Amino acid sequence: LGLGAGVRSVLRARLDSLEASARAPGLTDDERAWFQAVAERYRELIPEELRPESTSVPQSKSAR
């Protein structure tokens, strides 16, 4: 991946969409957890130099 602003914008938009989906009203706890897990994994897959700062509050894995 190049370091261009366009690539960074696309990656950020996809991540924002996943995070917004996790906050959608009407989701079950399992659905919300799934979207949060997918968003976190997506963030991990973004190359470090393109990775946005985390905007979500980390959840304890023992809280399930």
PyRosetta script that sets phi, psi and omega in degrees:
from pyrosetta import init, pose_from_sequence

init()
pose = pose_from_sequence("LGLGAGVRSVLRARLDSLEASARAPGLTDDERAWFQAVAERYRELIPEELRPESTSVPQSKSAR")
pose.set_psi(1, 139.9)
pose.set_omega(1, 175.1)
pose.set_phi(2, -78.0)
pose.set_psi(2, 167.8)
pose.set_omega(2, -179.1)
pose.set_phi(3, -95.9)
pose.set_psi(3, 15.4)
pose.set_omega(3, -176.5)
pose.set_phi(4, -65.1)
pose.set_psi(4, 157.7)
pose.set_omega(4, 179.7)
pose.set_phi(5, -63.2)
pose.set_psi(5, -31.7)
pose.set_omega(5, 179.5)
pose.set_phi(6, -63.5)
pose.set_psi(6, -44.1)
pose.set_omega(6, 178.6)
pose.set_phi(7, -64.3)
pose.set_psi(7, -45.1)
pose.set_omega(7, 179.3)
pose.set_phi(8, -59.8)
pose.set_psi(8, -40.7)
pose.set_omega(8, -179.7)
pose.set_phi(9, -65.0)
pose.set_psi(9, -42.1)
pose.set_omega(9, 179.5)
pose.set_phi(10, -64.6)
pose.set_psi(10, -45.9)
pose.set_omega(10, 179.7)
pose.set_phi(11, -61.4)
pose.set_psi(11, -43.5)
pose.set_omega(11, -179.8)
pose.set_phi(12, -64.9)
pose.set_psi(12, -41.3)
pose.set_omega(12, -179.3)
pose.set_phi(13, -63.6)
pose.set_psi(13, -41.2)
pose.set_omega(13, 178.6)
pose.set_phi(14, -65.4)
pose.set_psi(14, -42.6)
pose.set_omega(14, 178.7)
pose.set_phi(15, -64.8)
pose.set_psi(15, -43.6)
pose.set_omega(15, 177.8)
pose.set_phi(16, -59.0)
pose.set_psi(16, -40.2)
pose.set_omega(16, 179.9)
pose.set_phi(17, -63.6)
pose.set_psi(17, -43.9)
pose.set_omega(17, 178.0)
pose.set_phi(18, -63.5)
pose.set_psi(18, -43.2)
pose.set_omega(18, -179.6)
pose.set_phi(19, -66.7)
pose.set_psi(19, -37.1)
pose.set_omega(19, 177.3)
pose.set_phi(20, -67.0)
pose.set_psi(20, -39.2)
pose.set_omega(20, 177.9)
pose.set_phi(21, -61.1)
pose.set_psi(21, -36.9)
pose.set_omega(21, 179.5)
pose.set_phi(22, -66.6)
pose.set_psi(22, -22.7)
pose.set_omega(22, -179.8)
pose.set_phi(23, -96.4)
pose.set_psi(23, 1.1)
pose.set_omega(23, -176.4)
pose.set_phi(24, -62.3)
pose.set_psi(24, 136.0)
pose.set_omega(24, 178.0)
pose.set_phi(25, -67.3)
pose.set_psi(25, 150.3)
pose.set_omega(25, 175.8)
pose.set_phi(26, 90.9)
pose.set_psi(26, -4.8)
pose.set_omega(26, 177.8)
pose.set_phi(27, -76.2)
pose.set_psi(27, 147.2)
pose.set_omega(27, 171.9)
pose.set_phi(28, -75.3)
pose.set_psi(28, 166.2)
pose.set_omega(28, 177.6)
pose.set_phi(29, -59.7)
pose.set_psi(29, -39.2)
pose.set_omega(29, 179.2)
pose.set_phi(30, -65.5)
pose.set_psi(30, -42.0)
pose.set_omega(30, 178.5)
pose.set_phi(31, -64.4)
pose.set_psi(31, -43.9)
pose.set_omega(31, 179.6)
pose.set_phi(32, -62.2)
pose.set_psi(32, -43.6)
pose.set_omega(32, 178.8)
pose.set_phi(33, -62.8)
pose.set_psi(33, -37.4)
pose.set_omega(33, 179.2)
pose.set_phi(34, -63.1)
pose.set_psi(34, -48.8)
pose.set_omega(34, 179.6)
pose.set_phi(35, -62.2)
pose.set_psi(35, -39.8)
pose.set_omega(35, 178.6)
pose.set_phi(36, -64.3)
pose.set_psi(36, -41.1)
pose.set_omega(36, 179.2)
pose.set_phi(37, -66.3)
pose.set_psi(37, -41.4)
pose.set_omega(37, 179.0)
pose.set_phi(38, -64.9)
pose.set_psi(38, -42.7)
pose.set_omega(38, 179.1)
pose.set_phi(39, -62.2)
pose.set_psi(39, -42.2)
pose.set_omega(39, 179.9)
pose.set_phi(40, -66.3)
pose.set_psi(40, -41.4)
pose.set_omega(40, 178.6)
pose.set_phi(41, -66.0)
pose.set_psi(41, -40.4)
pose.set_omega(41, 177.7)
pose.set_phi(42, -59.7)
pose.set_psi(42, -43.6)
pose.set_omega(42, 178.5)
pose.set_phi(43, -59.2)
pose.set_psi(43, -42.4)
pose.set_omega(43, 179.8)
pose.set_phi(44, -63.7)
pose.set_psi(44, -32.0)
pose.set_omega(44, -177.6)
pose.set_phi(45, -79.7)
pose.set_psi(45, -17.2)
pose.set_omega(45, 178.3)
pose.set_phi(46, -71.5)
pose.set_psi(46, 130.4)
pose.set_omega(46, 177.7)
pose.set_phi(47, -52.9)
pose.set_psi(47, 141.0)
pose.set_omega(47, -172.8)
pose.set_phi(48, -53.3)
pose.set_psi(48, -39.5)
pose.set_omega(48, -177.8)
pose.set_phi(49, -70.0)
pose.set_psi(49, -14.1)
pose.set_omega(49, 178.4)
pose.set_phi(50, -108.4)
pose.set_psi(50, -7.0)
pose.set_omega(50, -172.9)
pose.set_phi(51, -71.3)
pose.set_psi(51, 126.9)
pose.set_omega(51, 175.5)
pose.set_phi(52, -74.0)
pose.set_psi(52, 160.2)
pose.set_omega(52, 176.0)
pose.set_phi(53, -66.4)
pose.set_psi(53, 148.5)
pose.set_omega(53, 179.9)
pose.set_phi(54, -67.7)
pose.set_psi(54, 132.9)
pose.set_omega(54, 176.6)
pose.set_phi(55, -110.0)
pose.set_psi(55, -6.7)
pose.set_omega(55, -178.0)
pose.set_phi(56, -97.5)
pose.set_psi(56, 158.3)
pose.set_omega(56, 177.7)
pose.set_phi(57, -90.5)
pose.set_psi(57, 122.7)
pose.set_omega(57, -179.3)
pose.set_phi(58, -62.3)
pose.set_psi(58, 141.9)
pose.set_omega(58, 177.4)
pose.set_phi(59, -102.9)
pose.set_psi(59, 144.8)
pose.set_omega(59, 175.9)
pose.set_phi(60, -73.0)
pose.set_psi(60, 133.2)
pose.set_omega(60, 179.3)
pose.set_phi(61, -68.0)
pose.set_psi(61, -20.9)
pose.set_omega(61, 179.5)
pose.set_phi(62, -82.8)
pose.set_psi(62, -4.9)
pose.set_omega(62, -177.3)
pose.set_phi(63, -81.5)
pose.set_psi(63, 2.6)
pose.set_omega(63, -177.9)
pose.set_phi(64, -81.5)
pose.dump_pdb("model.pdb")
